[in-house]
Amino acid sequence: MSDAEDPAAIRLAAVRDSLDRAARSADRDPAGICLVAVSKTWPAEAIEPLLVAGQRHFGENRVAEAEAKWPGLRARYPDTVLHLVGQLQSNKAAEAVALFDVIHSVDRPSLVTALGKAMAAAGRWPSCYLQVNIGEEAQKGGCAIADLPALLAAATAAGLPVAGLMCVPPADIEPAPFFALLARLARDQGLAGLSMGMSGDCETAVMLGATVVRVGTALFGAR
Ligand SMILES: *Cc1c(COP(=O)(O)O)cnc(C)c1O
């Protein structure tokens, strides 16, 4: 089977294409948008075709699952960049720092403290996104909007390299206002990175300034 016929390569090209079009329609450089392939729940055999097709940024939402899957794949694709996109417990901070290159779910002072200690101990500083509970939903991870300045100050003081903000907007309603709000909060805080947009809304997110989109279903199929 040639690359052109590989289903994973076809899906990857289609997603990349729609992100590039969204970027150009917003007068942005497509090269400024990082596509993270969210491979949670998928085994190594499902991930490898995307690696073969050239994809290098991958996202996982559980530390233990990533520890089981990635060391083997990474040995063969050492330039892989691993992103943690799920909630992180403070007692897993050291494991997360050892494994991940980017952490998207920094959302509370206790986690900032744990990550700061883990990074200093490991001598490894994965870049971090502060997750904002942009729809102020009771069940959702992310810091309250009002708490963001204090969380950023704590993260900076703890030595975390803060790249930007991340959000998951409320399900089943138009996400654009939430993306626009996250973009404004990042601008207010002087942060350049915006991790926002998933399979259903990544083009909208790109039009509103996303620098990182996290796409699972559109690349791997339904979980
Ligand atoms: C699962 C997940 C994604 C990917 O979602 P899809 O709808 O499958 O693209 C993105 N971000 C986070 C935080 C996730 O947990």
The ligand as a Gaussian input file, in Angstrom:
#p B3LYP/6-31G(d) Opt

LIG

0 1
 C      -10.014000      13.686000      23.913000
 C       -9.553000      15.101000      23.939000
 C       -9.356000      15.825000      22.745000
 C       -9.657000      15.254000      21.365000
 O      -11.038000      15.225000      21.176000
 P      -11.693000      14.797000      19.758000
 O      -13.062000      15.324000      19.835000
 O      -11.632000      13.310000      19.691000
 O      -10.888000      15.448000      18.686000
 C       -8.886000      17.118000      22.850000
 N       -8.616000      17.689000      24.049000
 C       -8.794000      17.036000      25.211000
 C       -8.500000      17.720000      26.486000
 C       -9.276000      15.728000      25.189000
 O       -9.478000      15.089000      26.354000

